[in-house]
Amino acid sequence: MGAVARKQLPLRPSGPDTVAQLLDWYDSEHRDLPWRVKPRTRGRSLRADPYRVWLSEIMLQQTTVKAVIPYFERFVHIWPTVEALAAAHLDEVLAAWAGLGYYSRARNLHACAKTVVEVHGGVFPRAEDELRTLPGIGPYTAAAIAAIAFGEKATPVDGNVERVTARLFAVRQPLPGAKKELKRLAATLTPARRPGDFAQAMMDLGATICTPRRPSCLMCPLQSDCHANARGIAAELPAKAARAERPTRYGVAFLALREDGRVLLRRRVEAGLLGGMLEVPSTPWVDQWMAADDALAAAPIDSDWWMVPGSVVHVFTHFRLELMVYRAIVPESAELTFWAEPERCQWLQRRDLDRAALPSLMKKVIQHALKPS
């Protein structure tokens, strides 16, 4: 370790050498993923399908590769082209997405497919600037599609690329403040030739070798260029600013089970968290528990509600949610209260719940409410 720490390196990693070393590594060590074209086929003029690249990149936001693969394969089986996805009903898309979280991505996915078909004739734009005009496509996704699908010189910077770049250049400024500088530094390495392969190589390096904890520096193809490794600080980077404590919110959910076996569900408003998804009707989520009488006053049906022992806990990005659950068996003639907003409600057979656009939180609520007493 001492010899490595004393090694004299140039002020910055050498761009051409770093690129060549990483591409050589990627050619032999790349991950085989269902949305990729293998590097060795590039010489035969094969390029990744923009539709598959776009779909995978949207799914991969805030989600792991392992979790995404079965969803991706299901989507391309049901909707093999952007035209097929654009023609689908939004409810079908939301149902297929259920469990991936961040459901605004699914709504934007459908809207983007329709825009590509209706405005661009079913052909994805190749330029970053044009791609960024499409629903749900931000700077990172636009750069990824441009580089990977079209061979444009663009620099997509995700968490893996940030980590590799921070270590290569020994950037000590903590995230998120360092994001702009890391993007600039990563762009200095992006080659004009094979930019898509280089971007995916950076991602693979971060996912498999330059990992958050205990990076495998001895196996890294860029070890000789890495300033953090030379200084013995690779595992410390990138630094992160202290996070604020995640607050807890509280609410009450009402599971109404009709005598014919149907469950009452309500569609959430399009805007906001879990927008457009189905939910078990519930009170607002607030900063402290509601009094029992106040909670029951918000029930969607006037009935004898029974509190299910225990609670349902779900953690979102910015807060922790804890829900008490009430259950009632109601007659088929039961009428909804006006504050339940009947126009957004529907009765769904229990056997159809698995195919409904239910987020994982609501699946937890239903499972908790229907567990044997």
C-alpha positions in Angstrom: 0.0 0.0 0.0 2.9 2.4 0.8 4.4 2.0 -2.6 1.1 2.7 -4.3 0.5 5.7 -2.1 3.9 7.2 -3.1 3.4 6.7 -6.8 3.7 9.9 -8.8 0.8 10.5 -11.1 0.0 13.3 -13.6 -2.2 16.1 -12.3 -5.1 14.4 -14.1 -5.8 11.0 -15.5 -4.6 10.7 -19.1 -7.8 10.8 -21.3 -6.7 8.6 -24.3 -4.9 6.0 -22.1 -7.8 5.8 -19.6 -10.3 5.5 -22.4 -8.4 2.7 -24.2 -7.8 0.8 -21.0 -11.4 1.0 -20.0 -12.8 0.0 -23.4 -10.4 -3.0 -23.6 -11.7 -4.1 -20.2 -15.3 -3.6 -21.3 -14.9 -5.6 -24.4 -14.1 -8.7 -22.4 -15.8 -8.0 -19.0 -19.1 -6.2 -19.9 -22.3 -7.3 -18.3 -24.7 -9.1 -20.6 -28.0 -7.2 -20.2 -31.2 -7.7 -22.3 -31.2 -4.1 -23.6 -27.6 -4.1 -24.7 -25.7 -4.9 -27.9 -22.5 -6.7 -27.2 -19.4 -4.6 -28.0 -18.0 -7.0 -30.5 -21.0 -6.5 -32.8 -20.3 -2.8 -33.2 -17.9 -3.5 -36.0 -20.8 -5.1 -37.9 -22.8 -1.8 -37.8 -25.2 -3.1 -35.2 -26.5 -0.5 -32.8 -28.6 -0.7 -29.7 -32.4 -0.3 -30.3 -33.3 3.3 -29.1 -36.6 2.0 -27.8 -34.9 -0.6 -25.6 -32.2 1.8 -24.4 -34.8 4.4 -23.5 -37.1 1.9 -21.7 -34.2 0.4 -19.7 -32.9 3.8 -18.7 -36.3 5.0 -17.4 -36.7 1.7 -15.5 -33.2 1.9 -14.0 -33.8 5.3 -12.4 -33.7 4.7 -8.6 -33.9 0.9 -9.2 -31.3 -1.9 -9.4 -30.4 -3.8 -12.5 -31.5 -7.1 -10.9 -35.0 -5.7 -10.1 -35.4 -4.1 -13.6 -34.6 -7.1 -15.8 -37.9 -9.1 -15.3 -39.9 -5.9 -15.7 -38.0 -4.9 -18.9 -38.4 -8.4 -20.4 -42.2 -8.3 -19.6 -42.6 -4.9 -21.1 -40.8 -5.7 -24.4 -42.8 -9.0 -24.6 -46.1 -7.1 -24.3 -45.0 -4.0 -26.1 -42.1 -4.8 -28.4 -42.1 -1.4 -30.1 -42.7 2.2 -29.1 -45.8 2.2 -31.3 -47.2 -0.7 -29.3 -46.5 1.0 -26.0 -48.1 4.2 -27.3 -51.2 2.4 -28.2 -51.6 0.7 -24.8 -54.0 2.0 -22.2 -52.3 3.8 -19.3 -53.9 1.5 -16.8 -52.2 -1.5 -18.5 -48.9 0.3 -18.3 -49.3 1.2 -14.7 -50.3 -2.4 -13.8 -47.2 -3.8 -15.6 -45.1 -1.2 -13.7 -46.5 -1.9 -10.3 -43.7 -2.7 -7.9 -41.0 -0.7 -9.5 -42.0 2.5 -7.6 -41.7 6.1 -8.6 -44.9 5.8 -10.6 -44.6 9.2 -12.3 -42.0 7.4 -14.4 -44.6 5.0 -15.8 -47.0 7.9 -16.7 -44.2 9.8 -18.4 -43.1 6.6 -20.1 -46.5 6.3 -21.7 -46.7 10.0 -22.6 -43.2 9.9 -24.1 -44.1 6.9 -26.3 -47.2 8.7 -27.6 -45.1 11.8 -28.3 -42.5 9.8 -30.2 -45.2 8.3 -32.3 -47.4 11.3 -32.8 -44.7 14.0 -33.2 -41.6 12.1 -34.4 -43.2 9.4 -36.5 -42.1 6.6 -34.2 -38.4 7.5 -34.4 -36.5 8.7 -31.3 -34.5 11.9 -31.9 -30.8 11.4 -31.7 -29.6 14.7 -30.3 -29.5 15.3 -26.6 -31.3 18.6 -26.8 -34.2 17.1 -28.7 -34.4 14.1 -26.5 -34.7 16.4 -23.5 -38.0 17.8 -24.9 -39.7 14.4 -24.5 -41.8 13.7 -21.4 -39.8 12.1 -18.6 -36.4 12.5 -20.3 -33.9 14.6 -18.3 -30.3 15.4 -18.9 -28.9 12.0 -17.8 -31.4 9.9 -19.8 -31.0 12.1 -22.9 -27.2 11.7 -22.7 -27.5 7.9 -22.2 -29.8 7.5 -25.2 -27.7 9.8 -27.4 -24.5 8.0 -26.6 -25.6 4.4 -26.4 -28.3 4.3 -29.1 -26.9 6.8 -31.6 -23.2 7.0 -30.9 -23.3 10.7 -30.1 -20.5 12.2 -28.0 -22.5 12.6 -24.8 -21.8 11.9 -21.2 -24.4 10.2 -19.0 -23.5 10.5 -15.4 -25.3 8.2 -12.9 -24.3 7.2 -9.4 -21.7 4.7 -10.7 -20.1 7.2 -13.1 -20.0 9.8 -10.3 -18.2 7.4 -8.0 -15.7 6.3 -10.6 -15.0 9.9 -11.6 -14.7 11.1 -8.0 -12.0 8.5 -7.4 -10.2 8.8 -10.7 -9.7 12.6 -10.1 -9.7 12.4 -6.3 -12.5 14.9 -5.9 -13.0 15.5 -2.2 -16.0 17.9 -2.5 -19.0 16.1 -1.1 -22.1 15.2 -3.0 -24.5 16.6 -4.0 -22.5 19.8 -4.3 -19.8 18.0 -6.4 -22.3 16.9 -9.1 -21.5 19.7 -11.6 -17.8 19.3 -11.3 -18.0 15.5 -11.6 -20.1 15.9 -14.8 -17.5 18.2 -16.2 -14.6 15.9 -15.4 -16.4 12.8 -16.8 -17.0 14.7 -20.0 -13.2 15.3 -20.4 -12.8 11.5 -20.7 -15.7 10.9 -23.1 -14.3 9.8 -26.5 -15.7 10.7 -29.9 -15.4 7.0 -30.9 -17.5 4.5 -29.1 -19.0 7.0 -26.6 -21.9 4.6 -25.8 -19.6 1.7 -25.0 -17.4 4.0 -22.9 -20.5 5.2 -20.9 -21.6 1.7 -20.3 -18.0 0.7 -19.3 -18.0 3.4 -16.7 -21.3 2.2 -15.4 -20.1 -1.4 -15.3 -16.9 -0.5 -13.6 -18.8 1.3 -10.8 -21.3 -1.6 -10.5 -18.8 -4.4 -10.3 -15.3 -3.2 -9.3 -15.4 0.5 -8.2 -18.1 -0.3 -5.7 -19.3 2.0 -2.9 -17.7 -0.1 -0.2 -14.4 -2.0 -0.5 -13.6 -1.2 -4.1 -11.6 -3.9 -5.8 -8.7 -1.6 -6.8 -6.3 -4.5 -7.6 -8.7 -5.7 -10.3 -9.4 -2.3 -11.7 -8.2 -1.6 -15.3 -7.8 2.1 -14.3 -5.8 1.5 -11.1 -2.6 3.1 -12.6 -4.6 6.3 -13.5 -6.6 6.6 -10.2 -5.5 9.5 -8.0 -7.7 8.3 -5.1 -6.1 4.9 -5.2 -2.6 6.4 -5.3 -3.5 8.4 -2.2 -5.1 5.5 -0.4 -8.5 7.3 -0.1 -10.6 5.4 -2.8 -13.0 3.9 -0.3 -13.7 7.4 1.2 -14.9 8.9 -2.1 -17.2 10.3 -3.1 -17.8 12.1 0.1 -21.4 12.8 1.0 -23.0 15.6 2.9 -24.9 14.6 6.1 -28.5 13.7 5.4 -31.4 15.2 7.2 -33.3 12.8 9.3 -36.2 11.2 7.4 -39.5 12.3 9.0 -42.5 10.0 9.7 -46.0 10.6 8.5 -49.1 8.8 9.7 -52.5 7.9 8.3 -55.4 5.5 8.4 -56.5 3.2 5.5 -59.9 1.7 5.1 -60.3 -1.7 3.5 -64.0 -2.2 2.6 -64.8 -5.8 1.6 -68.2 -6.2 0.0 -70.3 -9.3 0.5 -69.8 -10.4 -3.1 -66.0 -10.5 -2.6 -65.1 -7.1 -4.1 -62.7 -4.6 -2.5 -63.1 -0.9 -2.7 -60.3 0.9 -4.4 -59.8 4.6 -5.3 -57.7 6.1 -8.0 -55.2 8.7 -6.7 -55.1 12.1 -8.4 -52.6 12.3 -11.3 -50.3 14.8 -9.7 -48.1 13.9 -6.7 -46.9 10.8 -5.0 -48.3 7.5 -6.5 -50.2 9.7 -8.9 -52.8 7.8 -11.1 -52.4 4.6 -9.2 -55.1 2.7 -7.3 -55.2 2.9 -3.5 -57.1 1.7 -0.5 -59.0 4.8 0.5 -57.2 6.5 3.3 -56.9 9.7 5.3 -54.3 12.4 4.5 -50.8 11.5 5.6 -50.0 13.9 8.4 -47.3 14.5 11.0 -49.0 12.8 13.9 -51.6 10.1 14.6 -55.2 11.3 14.1 -57.7 10.7 17.0 -59.8 7.6 16.4 -63.0 9.5 16.0 -61.5 11.9 13.5 -60.1 9.0 11.5 -63.4 7.1 11.4 -65.2 10.2 10.3 -63.1 10.0 7.1 -64.2 6.4 6.3 -65.5 6.0 2.7 -68.6 4.1 3.9 -70.8 4.3 7.0 -70.2 0.9 8.5 -68.9 -0.9 11.5 -65.1 -0.6 11.1 -62.7 -2.9 12.9 -59.1 -1.9 13.6 -56.7 -4.5 12.3 -53.9 -5.1 15.0 -50.5 -3.7 14.1 -49.6 -1.2 11.4 -48.2 -1.0 7.9 -44.8 0.7 7.5 -43.5 1.9 4.1 -40.4 4.0 3.4 -40.4 6.5 0.6 -37.4 8.5 -0.5 -38.1 11.5 1.7 -40.3 10.2 4.5 -41.4 7.1 6.4 -45.1 6.3 6.4 -47.0 4.3 9.0 -50.6 3.4 8.4 -53.2 2.0 10.7 -55.7 -0.2 8.9 -59.5 -0.5 9.5 -61.6 -3.3 7.9 -65.3 -3.6 7.3 -67.6 -6.1 5.5 -70.3 -4.2 3.8 -73.4 -5.1 1.8 -73.6 -4.8 -2.0 -76.0 -1.9 -1.6 -73.4 0.1 0.5 -73.2 3.7 -0.6 -70.0 5.7 -0.6 -69.8 9.0 1.3 -69.4 12.1 -0.9 -65.9 12.8 0.6 -64.8 9.4 -0.7 -65.2 10.9 -4.1 -67.2 8.1 -5.7 -66.2 9.1 -9.2 -62.7 8.0 -8.4 -63.7 4.7 -6.7 -64.3 1.2 -8.0 -65.1 -2.2 -6.7 -62.6 -4.8 -7.8 -62.8 -8.6 -7.3 -60.1 -9.9 -5.0 -58.9 -12.4 -7.7 -58.2 -9.4 -9.9 -56.0 -7.5 -7.5 -52.8 -9.0 -8.7 -53.4 -7.5 -12.2 -54.4 -4.1 -10.9 -52.2 -1.0 -10.9 -51.5 -1.3 -7.2 -48.3 0.2 -5.8 -46.4 -2.1 -3.3 -47.6 0.1 -0.4 -51.2 -0.7 -1.2 -50.5 -4.4 -1.7 -49.0 -4.3 1.9 -52.2 -2.7 3.2 -54.5 -5.2 1.6 -52.4 -8.1 2.7 -52.4 -6.7 6.3 -56.1 -6.1 6.3 -57.0 -9.5 5.0 -54.7 -11.6 7.1 -56.5 -14.1 9.4 -57.5 -12.5 12.7 
